Amino acid sequence: MKIESFDGVILSGHKQDAVEVPFDPAERWSKTARPLWSGRRGHAVSGRLNACGFDSFIVARSRRFWLLLPAAVEAQADVRAGDTVHIEVAPRQAGGGAS
């Protein structure tokens, strides 16, 4: 699958920080969203944030798509809510359940 890259601002979220994804992953990757955990569907992805690799999820909320950012990745990349970051993401090939 093609790696998608974009810049975005880290926004503080209800449960964790996130960056808005400027495309619909289902359309871009021809993959439907799947159950991730109770009450949430989305796309398991592997990515890079300012050159730090991570696994996470893209979920839909408020008619937009959001890449959830694990706090440990933000710390490793030395970024926080309000920072503009460069993101690269692609669908995760194996596994993909909630961690």
DSSP file (Angstrom, degrees, kcal/mol; ACC not computed):
  #  RESIDUE AA STRUCTURE BP1 BP2  ACC     N-H-->O    O-->H-N    N-H-->O    O-->H-N    TCO  KAPPA ALPHA  PHI   PSI    X-CA   Y-CA   Z-CA
    1    1 A M              0   0    0      0, 0.0     2,-0.2     0, 0.0    28,-0.1   0.000 360.0 360.0 360.0 147.2    0.0    0.0    0.0
    2    2 A K        -     0   0    0      1,-0.1     2,-0.4    88,-0.0    87,-0.0  -0.469 360.0-123.6 -70.5 135.6    1.1    3.5   -0.7
    3    3 A I        -     0   0    0     -2,-0.2     2,-0.4    87,-0.1    87,-0.2  -0.665  24.3-150.3 -78.0 131.4    2.4    5.5    2.2
    4    4 A E  E     -A   89   0A   0     85,-3.0    85,-2.8    -2,-0.4     2,-0.4  -0.855  12.5-167.8-102.6 138.9    0.5    8.7    2.7
    5    5 A S  E     +A   88   0A   0     -2,-0.4     2,-0.3    83,-0.2    83,-0.2  -0.966  15.5 149.9-129.3 147.7    2.2   11.8    4.2
    6    6 A F  E     -A   87   0A   0     81,-2.2    81,-3.2    -2,-0.4     2,-0.4  -0.978  37.9-116.7-162.9 162.2    0.8   15.1    5.5
    7    7 A D  E     +A   86   0A   0     -2,-0.3     2,-0.3    79,-0.2    79,-0.2  -0.849  40.0 160.8-105.0 146.6    1.5   17.8    8.0
    8    8 A G  E     -A   85   0A   0     77,-2.1    77,-3.1    -2,-0.4     2,-0.4  -0.985  38.9-105.9-158.8 165.8   -0.9   18.5   10.8
    9    9 A V  E     -A   84   0A   0     -2,-0.3    11,-0.5    75,-0.2     2,-0.4  -0.829  35.6-121.0 -98.3 133.0   -1.4   20.1   14.2
   10   10 A I  E     -B   19   0A   0     73,-2.7    72,-3.1    -2,-0.4     2,-0.4  -0.613  31.7-161.9 -73.5 125.0   -1.5   17.9   17.2
   11   11 A L  E     -B   18   0A   0      7,-3.3     7,-2.3    -2,-0.4     2,-0.3  -0.897  21.3-115.3-111.3 140.0   -4.8   18.5   19.0
   12   12 A S        -     0   0    0     -2,-0.4     2,-0.2     5,-0.2     5,-0.2  -0.559  40.3-161.1 -72.4 131.4   -5.5   17.6   22.6
   13   13 A G        -     0   0    0     -2,-0.3     4,-0.1     1,-0.1    -1,-0.0  -0.587  31.5-103.7-113.6 174.2   -8.3   14.9   22.7
   14   14 A H  S    S+     0   0    0     -2,-0.2     3,-0.1     1,-0.1    -1,-0.1   0.916 119.2   6.9 -61.3 -46.1  -10.7   13.5   25.2
   15   15 A K  S    S-     0   0    0      1,-0.4     2,-0.3    -3,-0.0    -1,-0.1   0.714 139.3  -8.6-110.6 -30.4   -8.7   10.3   25.7
   16   16 A Q  S    S-     0   0    0     54,-0.1    -1,-0.4    -5,-0.0    -2,-0.1  -0.978  79.4 -84.0-159.8 164.8   -5.5   11.0   23.8
   17   17 A D        -     0   0    0     52,-0.5    52,-2.9    -2,-0.3     2,-0.3  -0.280  46.1-176.5 -71.0 159.9   -4.0   13.5   21.3
   18   18 A A  E     -BC  11  68A   0     -7,-2.3    -7,-3.3    50,-0.3     2,-0.4  -0.974  23.2-138.3-153.0 162.1   -4.7   13.3   17.6
   19   19 A V  E     -BC  10  67A   0     48,-1.9    48,-3.0    -2,-0.3     2,-0.2  -0.991  33.8-112.6-123.8 134.4   -3.9   14.8   14.2
   20   20 A E  E     - C   0  66A   0    -11,-0.5    46,-0.3    -2,-0.4   -11,-0.1  -0.468  26.4-138.6 -67.4 135.0   -6.6   15.3   11.6
   21   21 A V  E     - C   0  65A   0     44,-3.1    44,-0.6    -2,-0.2    -1,-0.1  -0.844   4.4-145.7 -95.9 125.5   -6.1   13.1    8.6
   22   22 A P  S    S+     0   0    0      0, 0.0     2,-0.3     0, 0.0    -1,-0.1   0.146  75.2  47.6 -84.0  23.9   -6.8   15.0    5.3
   23   23 A F  S    S-     0   0    0     42,-0.1    -2,-0.1     4,-0.0     3,-0.1  -0.979  86.4-104.2-153.1 162.8   -8.3   12.0    3.5
   24   24 A D     >  -     0   0    0     -2,-0.3     4,-2.8     1,-0.2     3,-0.4  -0.832  27.3-154.4 -89.8 112.6  -10.8    9.2    3.9
   25   25 A P  H  > S+     0   0    0      0, 0.0     4,-2.6     0, 0.0     6,-0.5   0.842  91.7  57.2 -59.5 -34.4   -8.7    6.0    4.6
   26   26 A A  H  >>S+     0   0    0      1,-0.2     4,-0.8     2,-0.2     5,-0.7   0.912 114.2  38.5 -63.2 -42.0  -11.4    3.7    3.2
   27   27 A E  H  45S+     0   0    0     -3,-0.4    -1,-0.2     3,-0.2     3,-0.2   0.926 118.2  47.7 -72.4 -46.2  -11.4    5.5   -0.1
   28   28 A R  H  <5S+     0   0    0     -4,-2.8    -2,-0.2     1,-0.2    -1,-0.1   0.888 126.6  26.2 -64.8 -40.7   -7.7    6.1   -0.3
   29   29 A W  H  <5S-     0   0    0     -4,-2.6    -1,-0.2    -5,-0.2    -2,-0.2   0.391  99.1-125.2-106.5   2.2   -6.7    2.5    0.5
   30   30 A S  T  <5S+     0   0    0     -4,-0.8     2,-0.4    -5,-0.2    -3,-0.2   0.900  70.6 125.5  52.3  44.3   -9.8    0.7   -0.7
   31   31 A K      < -     0   0    0     -5,-0.7    -2,-0.2    -6,-0.5    -1,-0.2  -0.999  57.6-130.6-132.6 130.3  -10.2   -0.9    2.8
   32   32 A T        -     0   0    0     -2,-0.4    10,-0.1     1,-0.1     2,-0.0  -0.475  32.8 -99.2 -78.2 151.7  -13.3   -0.7    4.9
   33   33 A A        -     0   0    0     -2,-0.1    10,-0.2    10,-0.1    -1,-0.1  -0.384  43.8-159.3 -64.1 146.8  -13.1    0.4    8.5
   34   34 A R  E     -D   42   0A   0      8,-2.7     8,-2.2    -3,-0.1     2,-0.1  -0.874  29.9 -78.9-128.4 161.9  -13.1   -2.6   10.9
   35   35 A P  E     +D   41   0A   0      0, 0.0     6,-0.3     0, 0.0     3,-0.1  -0.382  43.7 172.3 -60.9 132.1  -14.0   -3.0   14.6
   36   36 A L  E     -     0   0A   0      4,-2.9    62,-1.0     1,-0.6     2,-0.3   0.785  65.1 -26.8-105.9 -48.0  -11.0   -1.9   16.8
   37   37 A W  E >  S-D   40   0A   0      3,-1.3     3,-2.6    60,-0.1    -1,-0.6  -0.914  99.2 -41.6-156.7 176.0  -12.6   -2.1   20.3
   38   38 A S  T 3  S-     0   0    0      1,-0.3     3,-0.1    -2,-0.3     0, 0.0  -0.192 127.4  -0.7 -52.4 120.0  -16.0   -1.8   21.7
   39   39 A G  T 3  S+     0   0    0      1,-0.1     2,-0.4    -3,-0.0    -1,-0.3   0.538 113.6  97.0  81.4   6.8  -17.9    1.0   20.0
   40   40 A R  E <   -D   37   0A   0     -3,-2.6    -4,-2.9    19,-0.0    -3,-1.3  -0.984  44.0-178.5-137.8 128.9  -15.1    2.1   17.7
   41   41 A R  E     +D   35   0A   0     -2,-0.4    19,-0.6    -6,-0.3     2,-0.3  -0.849  28.6 111.7-114.3 156.0  -14.4    1.2   14.1
   42   42 A G  E     -DE  34  59A   0     -8,-2.2    -8,-2.7    -2,-0.3     2,-0.4  -0.967  59.3 -61.0 173.4-156.3  -11.4    2.5   12.1
   43   43 A H  E     - E   0  58A   0     15,-2.5    15,-2.5    -2,-0.3     2,-0.4  -0.980  33.0-136.6-126.9 124.5   -8.1    1.6   10.4
   44   44 A A  E     + E   0  57A   0     -2,-0.4    48,-2.6    13,-0.2     2,-0.3  -0.677  36.8 179.2 -77.1 130.6   -5.0    0.1   12.1
   45   45 A V  E     -FE  91  56A   0     11,-2.5    11,-2.5    -2,-0.4     2,-0.4  -0.913  30.1-144.1-133.0 157.6   -1.9    1.9   10.7
   46   46 A S  E     +FE  90  55A   0     44,-2.5    44,-2.0    -2,-0.3     2,-0.3  -0.939  39.1 155.7-112.3 144.8    1.8    2.0   11.0
   47   47 A G  E     -FE  89  54A   0      7,-3.1     7,-2.1    -2,-0.4     2,-0.4  -0.890  39.3-119.1-154.9-176.7    3.4    5.4   10.8
   48   48 A R  E     -FE  88  53A   0     40,-2.3    40,-2.0    -2,-0.3     2,-0.5  -0.999  13.9-165.2-136.4 135.6    6.2    7.8   11.4
   49   49 A L  E >  S-FE  87  52A   0      3,-2.4     3,-2.1    -2,-0.4    38,-0.2  -0.971  84.1 -25.4-121.5 111.8    5.9   11.1   13.4
   50   50 A N  T 3  S-     0   0    0     36,-2.2    -1,-0.1    -2,-0.5    37,-0.1   0.899 130.4 -47.6  47.0  44.4    8.9   13.4   12.8
   51   51 A A  T 3  S+     0   0    0     35,-0.2     2,-0.6     1,-0.2    -1,-0.3   0.439 112.7 121.5  79.2   3.7   10.9   10.2   12.0
   52   52 A C  E <   -E   49   0A   0     -3,-2.1    -3,-2.4    21,-0.0    -1,-0.2  -0.882  58.4-135.5 -98.8 121.4    9.7    8.2   15.0
   53   53 A G  E     +E   48   0A   0     -2,-0.6     2,-0.3    -5,-0.2    -5,-0.2  -0.409  34.3 156.4 -75.1 149.9    7.9    5.0   14.1
   54   54 A F  E     -E   47   0A   0     -7,-2.1    -7,-3.1    -2,-0.1     2,-0.4  -0.982  36.6-127.6-162.3 163.0    4.7    3.9   15.7
   55   55 A D  E     +E   46   0A   0     -2,-0.3    -9,-0.2    -9,-0.2     2,-0.2  -0.961  46.2 129.9-114.7 139.5    1.5    1.8   15.4
   56   56 A S  E     -E   45   0A   0    -11,-2.5   -11,-2.5    -2,-0.4     2,-0.3  -0.769  45.0 -91.4-160.1-154.1   -1.9    3.4   16.0
   57   57 A F  E     -E   44   0A   0     11,-0.4    11,-2.6   -13,-0.2     2,-0.5  -0.985  10.9-142.4-141.8 147.3   -5.4    3.9   14.5
   58   58 A I  E     +EG  43  67A   0    -15,-2.5   -15,-2.5    -2,-0.3     2,-0.3  -0.966  32.0 179.4-106.1 126.4   -7.3    6.3   12.3
   59   59 A V  E     -EG  42  66A   0      7,-2.5     7,-3.0    -2,-0.5     2,-0.4  -0.887  26.0-118.8-126.2 156.4  -10.9    6.7   13.5
   60   60 A A  E     + G   0  65A   0    -19,-0.6     2,-0.3    -2,-0.3     5,-0.2  -0.764  37.5 157.9 -94.4 139.8  -13.8    8.8   12.3
   61   61 A R  E >   + G   0  64A   0      3,-2.4     3,-1.4    -2,-0.4    -2,-0.0  -0.907  66.3   1.2-159.0 135.2  -15.4   11.5   14.5
   62   62 A S  T 3  S-     0   0    0     -2,-0.3     3,-0.1     1,-0.3    -2,-0.0   0.871 127.8 -59.3  54.9  41.2  -17.5   14.5   13.7
   63   63 A R  T 3  S+     0   0    0      1,-0.2     2,-0.3     0, 0.0    -1,-0.3   0.716 121.4  95.4  61.9  22.7  -17.4   13.6    9.9
   64   64 A R  E <  S- G   0  61A   0     -3,-1.4    -3,-2.4    -5,-0.0     2,-0.4  -0.843  73.2-117.8-131.4 171.2  -13.6   13.9   10.0
   65   65 A F  E     -CG  21  60A   0    -44,-0.6   -44,-3.1    -2,-0.3     2,-0.4  -0.930  26.3-165.5-116.8 139.6  -10.8   11.3   10.3
   66   66 A W  E     -CG  20  59A   0     -7,-3.0    -7,-2.5    -2,-0.4     2,-0.7  -0.978  17.3-143.9-131.0 132.7   -8.2   11.4   13.2
   67   67 A L  E     -CG  19  58A   0    -48,-3.0   -48,-1.9    -2,-0.4     2,-0.3  -0.861  26.8-136.6 -90.9 117.2   -4.9    9.7   13.7
   68   68 A L  E     -C   18   0A   0    -11,-2.6   -11,-0.4    -2,-0.7   -50,-0.3  -0.600  15.3-149.1 -76.9 132.3   -4.6    8.8   17.4
   69   69 A L        -     0   0    0    -52,-2.9   -52,-0.5    -2,-0.3     2,-0.1  -0.901   9.2-133.8-108.4 116.0   -1.2    9.6   18.8
   70   70 A P    >>  -     0   0    0      0, 0.0     4,-1.9     0, 0.0     3,-0.7  -0.426  17.8-127.9 -63.3 138.6    0.2    7.5   21.6
   71   71 A A  H 3> S+     0   0    0      1,-0.3     4,-2.4     2,-0.2     5,-0.2   0.856 108.5  58.6 -56.8 -37.1    1.7    9.6   24.4
   72   72 A A  H 3> S+     0   0    0      1,-0.2     4,-2.3     2,-0.2    -1,-0.3   0.859 105.0  49.8 -63.5 -34.6    4.9    7.6   24.3
   73   73 A V  H <> S+     0   0    0     -3,-0.7     4,-2.6     2,-0.2    -1,-0.2   0.911 109.4  50.9 -69.9 -42.5    5.4    8.5   20.6
   74   74 A E  H  X>S+     0   0    0     -4,-1.9     5,-2.4     1,-0.2     4,-0.7   0.926 112.1  47.6 -59.3 -43.8    4.8   12.2   21.3
   75   75 A A  H ><5S+     0   0    0     -4,-2.4     3,-0.7     1,-0.2    -2,-0.2   0.924 112.3  48.7 -63.5 -44.7    7.4   12.0   24.1
   76   76 A Q  H 3<5S+     0   0    0     -4,-2.3    -1,-0.2     1,-0.2    -2,-0.2   0.884 115.5  44.0 -63.3 -38.4    9.9   10.2   21.9
   77   77 A A  H 3<5S-     0   0    0     -4,-2.6    -1,-0.2    -5,-0.1    -2,-0.2   0.512 109.9-126.2 -83.6  -5.0    9.4   12.7   19.1
   78   78 A D  T <<5 +     0   0    0     -3,-0.7     2,-0.3    -4,-0.7    -3,-0.2   0.930  66.1 126.4  57.8  50.2    9.6   15.6   21.6
   79   79 A V      < -     0   0    0     -5,-2.4     2,-0.3    -6,-0.1    -1,-0.2  -0.875  34.2-178.2-130.5 164.7    6.2   17.1   20.4
   80   80 A R    >   -     0   0    0     -2,-0.3     3,-2.3    -3,-0.1   -70,-0.3  -0.930  45.3 -50.6-153.1 173.0    3.0   18.1   22.2
   81   81 A A  T 3  S+     0   0    0     -2,-0.3   -70,-0.2     1,-0.3     3,-0.1  -0.222 122.8  31.8 -51.5 134.9   -0.5   19.5   21.6
   82   82 A G  T 3  S+     0   0    0    -72,-3.1    -1,-0.3     1,-0.4     2,-0.2   0.109  91.7 118.7 100.6 -19.6   -0.3   22.6   19.5
   83   83 A D    <   -     0   0    0     -3,-2.3   -73,-2.7   -73,-0.1     2,-0.5  -0.528  62.9-129.5 -79.6 145.5    2.8   21.5   17.5
   84   84 A T  E     -A    9   0A   0    -75,-0.2     2,-0.3    -2,-0.2   -75,-0.2  -0.834  36.0-179.1 -91.1 131.1    2.8   21.0   13.7
   85   85 A V  E     -A    8   0A   0    -77,-3.1   -77,-2.1    -2,-0.5     2,-0.5  -0.866  30.2-119.6-131.0 161.1    4.2   17.7   12.8
   86   86 A H  E     -A    7   0A   0     -2,-0.3   -36,-2.2   -79,-0.2     2,-0.4  -0.904  33.6-167.7-102.0 128.9    5.0   15.6    9.7
   87   87 A I  E     -AF   6  49A   0    -81,-3.2   -81,-2.2    -2,-0.5     2,-0.4  -0.919  15.0-173.1-119.6 140.3    3.1   12.3    9.5
   88   88 A E  E     +AF   5  48A   0    -40,-2.0   -40,-2.3    -2,-0.4     2,-0.3  -0.999  18.6 172.8-126.1 131.8    3.6    9.3    7.3
   89   89 A V  E     +AF   4  47A   0    -85,-2.8   -85,-3.0    -2,-0.4   -42,-0.2  -0.979  13.9 171.0-139.9 152.4    1.0    6.4    7.5
   90   90 A A  E     - F   0  46A   0    -44,-2.0   -44,-2.5    -2,-0.3   -87,-0.1  -0.967  47.2 -83.2-149.6 154.7    0.1    3.2    5.8
   91   91 A P  E     - F   0  45A   0      0, 0.0   -46,-0.3     0, 0.0     2,-0.3  -0.324  48.8-111.3 -58.9 140.9   -2.4    0.4    6.7
   92   92 A R        -     0   0    0    -48,-2.6   -48,-0.1     1,-0.1     3,-0.1  -0.581  23.7-151.3 -71.8 135.7   -0.9   -2.1    9.1
   93   93 A Q  S    S+     0   0    0     -2,-0.3     2,-0.3     1,-0.1    -1,-0.1   0.855  71.5  26.9 -81.4 -36.9   -0.4   -5.4    7.3
   94   94 A A  S    S-     0   0    0      2,-0.0     2,-0.2     0, 0.0    -1,-0.1  -0.915 115.8  -4.3-129.5 154.4   -0.8   -7.9   10.1
   95   95 A G        +     0   0    0     -2,-0.3   -51,-0.1     1,-0.1    -3,-0.0  -0.495  53.8 173.3  70.1-133.1   -2.7   -7.8   13.4
   96   96 A G        +     0   0    0      1,-0.3    -1,-0.1    -2,-0.2     3,-0.1   0.480  26.0 136.0 108.0   4.4   -4.3   -4.5   14.0
   97   97 A G        -     0   0    0      1,-0.2    -1,-0.3   -53,-0.1   -60,-0.1  -0.246  66.7 -74.2 -75.4 172.4   -6.3   -5.0   17.2
   98   98 A A              0   0    0    -62,-1.0    -1,-0.2     1,-0.1   -42,-0.0  -0.396 360.0 360.0 -67.3 142.1   -6.3   -2.6   20.0
   99   99 A S              0   0    0     -3,-0.1    -1,-0.1    -2,-0.1    -2,-0.0   0.376 360.0 360.0-112.7 360.0   -3.2   -2.5   22.2
